[in-house]
Amino acid sequence: MNDAANTDRWIRWLNTLQLVIAGVLIMAPTVWMVLSSFKPSFEVTAYPPTLTFSPTLDNYVELTKTTPFLSYALNSLIVTVGSTAFGLLFGIPAAFAVSWTRITWPAILTLAARMAPGTLFLLPWYVMFRQVGMIGSYTALILSHAVITLPIVIWVLLPSFDAIPRSVFEAAQVDGCRVARILWRIAMPLVASGIAVSAILAFVFSWNYFLFALVLSNGDTKTLIAAAFNFIGEGSTQWGALMAAATLIALPPLVLAALVQRWLVSGLTLGAVKG
């Protein structure tokens, strides 16, 4: 009995140690980035690294003085919210249709598009948007980011819709409900947690995507992630301002995830085991 208890104790210690190591490896770059944003610029790349320093807000002051940071943040918010809404608008019915009909090839096609490198779409999009005069428009950025958000919404919601017993839909059909009403009145409330998770993931992926925003935007629609690239030059890099920009860019997704953590966890487990 004592041997079994000792074994369980060692297993718990090993599991805790693994979690601590994983947490350190995951969070160390983020903590270093945040600390570096409060260092004087010359200390960011100092070797050996300085662990003790006098915090300063000079990097954030420089960031707001040298760039229209609030405008870039508004652009990022417009593009991200628009592409997330686009993904939800078309992704929810698409996931429900795939689950309802058991025809999976449309979902696989969207997944293949998501797995393909972004450069595969970039040149055709650039040519098409230029032909219709949409380069630098919010519409072009939102439509291009839909390639990111739409597959996420579909594949997060598919297990959730599949987990709903078929008898629920059949009972609604017997009562005279059409498919659209079943989706709106029955299916969507049952997978609300999954919808929240898909919206959060779509928001985060769209917010952090760099390539399309760099090429398809202009000075009026440039997003934060693309604007941060301005601090990297051929001769020198403004590491302090870059770290401050990276910290502010990472803040909205982190705050959003923290606020909806309960729904995020329940939504990720929804559909893991079919009822």
C-alpha positions, 0 to 999 in steps of 0.5 A: 500500500505504501509503495503504491502511495509513494508511486502516486506521489512521485507521479504527481511530482513529475507531472508538476515538474513537467508543467513548471518546465513547460510554463517556463519555456512558454512564458520566458520569451513573453516575460523577457519581451515585457521586461525589455519594453521597460529597459533603455534601448541600449540595454535590450541587446546588452551582453551579458543580459542585464537582469537589474535595470531602472524601468523607463517608459521612454520606449512607449513614449517614442512609440506614440510620438514616432507612429500614429499608434492609435490609428494602427490599433483602430485599423487592426481592430476593424480588420480583425473584428470584420474578418472574425464576423465574416468567419462566423457569419459563413462558418457557423452555417457551413459547419452545421451543413457539414455536420447535417449532411455528413459531406466533409469535403467542403470542410477539408477544402477549407482546411487545405486552404488554411494549411497552404502558405499565405504566399500562395494566395497573396499574388492572385489577391494582389492582382485581383484587388489591384484590378478593382482598385481595392488595394489598401482598403479594409474590404481587401484585408477583411476578405483576405483574413477570412482565409484564416478565420473561416476554417478555424470557425468550421473546424472548431464547431464541427465536433460541437455540432456532431455531439448534438444527438440527432434525435434533437433535430429529428424532433424539431423536424417533426414539429415543423421546424425548417433547417434554418430555424433548427440552426438558429433556435436549437443548434446555436444555443447548444454550441454557444461555448464552441462559438465563443471559442471559435470567435476568440481563436479567429480573433487571435489568428487574424490579429496576429497575421502579418503577411496580408496586412503588410502587402495589401494595406497602405498608410491609411489601413496599416495594422499594428502587426505590419507597422511594427515592421517599421522599427526594423531597419537595414542599419539598425533596429529600434529594439526598445520601441519594437519590444514596446510595440510587441507588448501592446500588440500581444495585450488585446488577445491576452486580455480577451482570453483572460476575460472569457477563460471559463467559456474557452475551456468549456468550449474546447472540451465541448464535443470531445466525447459524443453523447 
